């Protein structure tokens, strides 16, 4: 693990999910710095990997890191909700054995202060794709008070979202994440093991990168593609993300889609796309928590597609 620039979250659990890939295709929707990708390629010597990322810095790094496996790797730049639509048209669906998505920002992105993801950053950016138009500066300095209230409430789940939005509006413009976090710090919830500004930064980041929309788009494309026998593995770090995955997987597993109040089934009772593998999400064990404290909020849910 020493040569890996950061520890990929839930790596043991991901390797276990990928153990039956054989010579099939693995789609890593959030390749990042190729932590999961390199491990899965090493563990599956006949597998082919398609890595997706919108961060050019991550792509440049991962292209070099995955050089030993270059004959078994295709790397595509873009939002995974869009790229996967092209993949399912280009490849044989029966060959796709695993779709993995690690939703959220990587440790290296958090640690690179110039990217603006950290509350200690000297700028306000947070774009996973540096070429994207919407940045954290635009959100913080130009969104209306009501728009700020919406994202702080929905994405940050902050009880006093109205007060925090009011503080931001009255004290802007802000030029750095550090300046913003210090300004709102007195009004943020305390008593947790996280920095008071964490939920604020999280809410802004989700808005900037449309993270929930991306996740929903990915799941909808997978549903429409009807991958015959792929495992779908989603790692989330936020309760809203986990809720979307949980509810989507549950709906995919339903055979009967009639109205619950219907007297009898008229739909044919054959609509299940497969089964939920993880009735409860997989989380980091004590060993991983010691190695990587950021893994404490990670949850992995797995669905096995079974389309006849």
C-alpha positions as CSV (number, residue, x, y, z in Angstrom):
1,X,0.0,0.0,0.0
2,X,3.0,2.4,0.5
3,X,3.2,3.2,-3.3
4,X,-0.4,4.3,-3.4
5,X,-0.8,8.1,-3.0
6,X,-3.9,7.6,-0.9
7,X,-5.8,4.6,0.4
8,X,-9.0,3.8,-1.6
9,X,-11.9,3.6,0.7
10,X,-13.4,0.1,1.5
11,X,-10.7,-1.5,-0.7
12,X,-11.1,-4.9,0.8
13,X,-14.8,-4.9,0.3
14,X,-14.4,-3.7,-3.3
15,X,-11.9,-6.4,-4.1
16,X,-14.4,-9.0,-2.8
17,X,-17.2,-7.6,-5.0
18,X,-14.8,-7.8,-8.0
19,X,-13.5,-11.3,-7.4
20,X,-15.7,-13.0,-9.9
21,X,-15.1,-10.6,-12.8
22,X,-12.8,-13.1,-14.7
23,X,-12.3,-11.8,-18.2
24,X,-15.2,-9.3,-18.2
25,X,-15.3,-5.6,-18.1
26,X,-15.1,-3.4,-15.0
27,X,-16.4,0.2,-15.3
28,X,-14.9,2.4,-12.7
29,X,-17.1,5.5,-12.9
30,X,-15.0,7.5,-10.5
31,X,-11.5,6.5,-11.3
32,X,-9.8,9.3,-9.5
33,X,-6.2,8.4,-8.8
34,X,-6.8,4.8,-9.7
35,X,-6.7,3.3,-6.2
36,X,-9.6,0.9,-6.8
37,X,-8.8,0.5,-10.5
38,X,-5.2,-0.6,-10.0
39,X,-6.2,-3.1,-7.2
40,X,-9.0,-4.6,-9.3
41,X,-6.7,-5.0,-12.4
42,X,-4.0,-6.7,-10.3
43,X,-6.5,-9.0,-8.7
44,X,-8.2,-9.8,-12.0
45,X,-5.4,-10.4,-14.6
46,X,-7.9,-11.1,-17.5
47,X,-10.3,-8.2,-16.8
48,X,-10.6,-5.1,-18.9
49,X,-11.2,-1.8,-17.1
50,X,-12.9,1.4,-18.4
51,X,-12.0,4.3,-16.1
52,X,-14.1,7.5,-16.1
53,X,-13.2,10.8,-14.5
54,X,-13.8,14.5,-15.2
55,X,-10.7,15.7,-13.4
56,X,-7.9,16.1,-15.9
57,X,-5.3,16.0,-13.1
58,X,-6.6,12.7,-11.9
59,X,-6.6,11.3,-15.5
60,X,-3.0,12.4,-16.2
61,X,-1.9,10.8,-12.9
62,X,-3.9,7.6,-13.4
63,X,-2.8,7.2,-17.0
64,X,0.8,6.8,-15.8
65,X,-0.2,4.7,-12.8
66,X,-2.1,2.2,-14.9
67,X,0.6,2.0,-17.6
68,X,1.5,-1.6,-16.6
69,X,-2.1,-2.6,-17.5
70,X,-2.4,-0.3,-20.6
71,X,-3.5,-3.1,-22.9
72,X,-6.5,-3.7,-20.5
73,X,-7.5,-0.2,-19.8
74,X,-9.5,2.5,-21.5
75,X,-9.8,5.9,-19.9
76,X,-12.6,8.3,-20.8
77,X,-12.9,12.0,-19.6
78,X,-16.3,13.4,-18.7
79,X,-19.2,13.1,-16.2
80,X,-19.9,9.5,-15.6
81,X,-23.7,10.0,-16.1
82,X,-23.0,11.0,-19.7
83,X,-20.0,8.8,-20.5
84,X,-21.7,5.6,-19.4
85,X,-24.5,6.2,-22.0
86,X,-21.8,5.9,-24.7
87,X,-20.2,2.9,-23.1
88,X,-23.4,0.8,-23.1
89,X,-23.7,1.5,-26.8
90,X,-20.1,0.7,-27.6
91,X,-19.5,-2.5,-25.7
92,X,-21.2,-5.9,-25.4
93,X,-23.5,-5.6,-22.4
94,X,-23.0,-9.2,-21.5
95,X,-19.3,-8.5,-21.0
96,X,-19.9,-5.8,-18.4
97,X,-19.5,-7.6,-15.0
98,X,-19.0,-4.7,-12.5
99,X,-20.0,-1.0,-12.4
100,X,-18.3,0.8,-9.5
101,X,-18.9,4.4,-8.4
102,X,-17.2,6.0,-5.4
103,X,-19.3,9.1,-5.0
104,X,-17.7,12.1,-3.6
105,X,-14.4,14.0,-3.5
106,X,-11.1,12.1,-3.2
107,X,-8.6,12.6,-0.4
108,X,-6.1,14.1,-2.7
109,X,-8.6,16.7,-4.0
110,X,-9.4,17.6,-0.4
111,X,-5.7,17.9,0.4
112,X,-4.9,20.1,-2.6
113,X,-5.7,23.5,-1.3
114,X,-5.7,25.2,-4.7
115,X,-8.7,23.1,-5.6
116,X,-10.8,24.9,-3.0
117,X,-12.5,21.8,-1.6
118,X,-11.0,22.2,1.9
119,X,-12.2,24.8,4.5
120,X,-8.5,25.8,4.7
121,X,-8.3,26.6,1.0
122,X,-7.2,30.0,-0.2
123,X,-9.7,30.1,-3.0
124,X,-13.3,29.2,-3.7
125,X,-13.5,26.6,-6.6
126,X,-14.6,23.0,-5.8
127,X,-15.0,22.1,-9.5
128,X,-14.1,18.4,-10.1
129,X,-13.9,19.4,-13.8
130,X,-11.7,22.5,-13.9
131,X,-13.4,23.5,-17.2
132,X,-16.9,23.6,-15.8
133,X,-18.6,26.9,-15.6
134,X,-20.2,26.8,-12.1
135,X,-17.7,27.2,-9.2
136,X,-18.1,27.6,-5.5
137,X,-17.3,31.3,-5.9
138,X,-20.3,31.7,-8.1
139,X,-22.6,29.8,-5.7
140,X,-21.4,31.7,-2.6
141,X,-21.2,35.2,-4.0
142,X,-24.0,35.3,-6.6
143,X,-26.8,32.8,-5.5
144,X,-29.8,34.5,-4.0
145,X,-30.5,34.0,-0.3
146,X,-33.3,31.6,-1.1
147,X,-31.1,29.5,-3.4
148,X,-28.4,29.3,-0.6
149,X,-31.1,28.3,1.9
150,X,-32.1,25.5,-0.5
151,X,-28.7,23.9,-0.8
152,X,-27.8,24.4,2.9
153,X,-31.0,22.7,3.8
154,X,-31.1,19.9,1.2
155,X,-27.4,19.1,0.8
156,X,-26.0,20.2,4.2
157,X,-29.1,19.2,6.2
158,X,-28.3,22.2,8.5
159,X,-31.1,23.1,10.9
160,X,-30.3,26.8,11.0
161,X,-29.8,27.0,7.2
162,X,-31.7,30.3,7.0
163,X,-29.4,32.0,9.6
164,X,-26.3,30.7,7.8
165,X,-27.5,31.9,4.4
166,X,-28.3,35.3,5.9
167,X,-24.7,35.5,7.3
168,X,-23.2,34.6,3.9
169,X,-25.3,37.2,2.0
170,X,-24.5,40.0,4.5
171,X,-20.7,39.3,4.5
172,X,-20.0,38.5,0.9
173,X,-18.1,38.7,-1.3
174,X,-15.8,35.9,-0.2
175,X,-12.5,35.1,-1.9
176,X,-11.5,31.9,-0.2
177,X,-12.9,28.9,1.5
178,X,-10.9,29.8,4.6
179,X,-12.5,33.2,4.8
180,X,-16.0,31.7,4.3
181,X,-15.6,29.0,6.9
182,X,-14.2,31.4,9.5
183,X,-17.2,33.8,8.9
184,X,-19.9,31.1,9.4
185,X,-18.0,29.1,12.1
186,X,-19.8,30.7,15.1
187,X,-23.2,29.6,13.5
188,X,-22.3,26.0,12.6
189,X,-23.2,22.9,14.6
190,X,-20.6,21.7,17.1
191,X,-20.0,18.6,19.2
192,X,-19.1,16.3,16.3
193,X,-15.7,15.0,15.2
194,X,-15.7,17.1,12.1
195,X,-14.8,20.8,11.5
196,X,-17.8,23.0,12.0
197,X,-17.7,24.2,8.4
198,X,-17.7,20.6,6.9
199,X,-21.4,20.4,6.2
200,X,-21.4,23.9,4.6
201,X,-18.5,23.0,2.3
202,X,-20.2,19.7,1.5
203,X,-23.4,21.4,0.5
204,X,-21.7,23.8,-1.8
205,X,-19.6,21.1,-3.4
206,X,-22.7,18.9,-4.1
207,X,-24.3,21.9,-5.8
208,X,-21.2,22.9,-7.8
209,X,-20.8,19.4,-9.2
210,X,-24.4,18.3,-9.3
211,X,-23.4,15.2,-7.4
212,X,-26.9,13.9,-6.7
213,X,-28.0,14.5,-10.3
214,X,-25.0,12.6,-11.5
215,X,-25.8,9.7,-9.3
216,X,-29.4,9.6,-10.4
217,X,-28.3,9.8,-14.0
218,X,-25.9,6.9,-13.6
219,X,-28.6,4.7,-11.9
220,X,-31.2,5.6,-14.6
221,X,-28.8,4.7,-17.4
222,X,-28.0,1.4,-15.8
223,X,-31.7,0.6,-15.4
224,X,-32.4,1.5,-19.0
225,X,-29.4,-0.5,-20.3
226,X,-30.6,-3.6,-18.5
227,X,-27.1,-5.0,-18.0
228,X,-27.7,-8.8,-18.0
229,X,-25.4,-9.9,-15.2
230,X,-23.4,-7.0,-13.8
231,X,-22.9,-6.1,-10.2
232,X,-23.6,-2.5,-9.4
233,X,-21.5,-1.2,-6.5
234,X,-22.0,2.3,-5.1
235,X,-19.9,3.9,-2.4
236,X,-21.5,7.0,-0.8
237,X,-20.5,9.4,1.9
238,X,-23.6,11.4,2.4
239,X,-27.0,10.3,3.8
240,X,-28.8,11.7,0.7
241,X,-26.6,9.7,-1.7
242,X,-27.0,6.6,0.4
243,X,-30.8,7.1,0.5
244,X,-31.0,7.4,-3.3
245,X,-28.9,4.2,-3.8
246,X,-30.9,2.2,-1.2
247,X,-34.3,3.2,-2.6
248,X,-33.2,2.7,-6.2
249,X,-31.9,-0.8,-5.5
250,X,-35.0,-1.7,-3.6
251,X,-37.2,-0.6,-6.5
252,X,-35.0,-2.6,-8.9
253,X,-35.6,-5.7,-6.8
254,X,-39.4,-5.4,-7.0
255,X,-41.1,-8.0,-9.2
256,X,-44.5,-6.6,-8.8
257,X,-44.9,-2.9,-9.7
258,X,-48.6,-2.6,-9.3
259,X,-50.2,0.1,-7.0
260,X,-49.9,-1.2,-3.4
261,X,-53.6,-0.7,-3.0
262,X,-54.5,-2.8,-6.1
263,X,-56.7,-5.8,-5.3
264,X,-54.6,-8.1,-7.4
265,X,-51.4,-8.1,-9.5
266,X,-51.9,-7.1,-13.1
267,X,-48.4,-6.2,-14.1
268,X,-47.1,-9.7,-14.7
269,X,-45.0,-9.9,-11.5
270,X,-41.8,-10.2,-13.5
271,X,-40.2,-6.8,-13.3
272,X,-37.3,-7.4,-11.0
273,X,-33.9,-6.5,-12.5
274,X,-32.0,-8.6,-10.0
275,X,-31.5,-8.7,-6.2
276,X,-30.0,-6.6,-3.5
277,X,-26.7,-8.2,-2.3
278,X,-26.2,-6.0,0.7
279,X,-29.3,-5.7,2.9
280,X,-27.2,-3.4,5.1
281,X,-24.4,-1.2,3.6
282,X,-20.8,-2.4,4.1
283,X,-18.7,0.0,6.2
284,X,-15.1,0.3,7.1
285,X,-13.7,-2.1,9.7
286,X,-11.6,-1.0,12.7
287,X,-8.3,-1.6,10.8
288,X,-9.3,0.7,7.9
289,X,-10.7,3.3,10.3
290,X,-7.2,3.5,11.9
291,X,-5.5,3.8,8.5
292,X,-8.0,6.2,6.9
293,X,-10.3,8.1,9.3
294,X,-12.1,9.6,6.3
295,X,-13.6,6.2,5.6
296,X,-15.8,6.5,8.7
297,X,-18.8,7.8,6.7
298,X,-18.4,5.5,3.6
299,X,-21.2,3.1,2.8
300,X,-21.1,0.4,0.1
301,X,-24.2,-1.0,-1.4
302,X,-24.2,-3.8,-4.0
303,X,-26.9,-4.9,-6.5
304,X,-26.7,-8.0,-8.7
305,X,-28.4,-7.6,-12.0
306,X,-30.1,-10.7,-13.4
307,X,-31.8,-9.9,-16.7
308,X,-33.0,-13.0,-18.6
